[in-house]
């Protein structure tokens, strides 16, 4: 169950990252009418914060989780003890 929950979390985090990358290309940043009614509107900064902010946070959390996973793998490969899961 723990692995399934982790996989769902990773997929959701990747979705947020892809959404954050795509958002500036989806809206026309030079035309406020295209994002005025979006969440975070009517300002462009608010729209980008609401739509891209979770993706940035997810990217940082995914990078930290990958780093921790890689360090655990390296410790096991060197003959170190595997921390309890």
HUMOUR-V902854 format. One record per backbone hydrogen bond with DSSP energy under -0.5 kcal/mol. NH is the residue of the N-H (numbers start at 1). CO is the residue of the C=O. Records with the same first field share a line. If there is no record, write none. Layout:
BEGIN
NH: CO, CO
END
This chain:
BEGIN
5: 1
6: 2
7: 3
8: 4
9: 5
10: 6
11: 7
12: 8
13: 9
14: 10
15: 11
16: 12
17: 13
18: 14
19: 15
20: 16
21: 17
22: 18
23: 19
24: 20
25: 22
26: 22, 23
27: 23
29: 27
31: 28
32: 30
34: 31
35: 32
36: 32
38: 35
41: 38
43: 40
47: 43
48: 44
49: 45
50: 46
51: 47
52: 48
53: 48, 49
56: 52
57: 53
58: 54
59: 55
60: 56
61: 57
62: 58
63: 59
64: 60
65: 61
66: 62
67: 63
68: 64
69: 65
70: 66
71: 67
72: 68
73: 69
74: 70
75: 71
76: 72
77: 73
78: 74
79: 76
80: 75
END
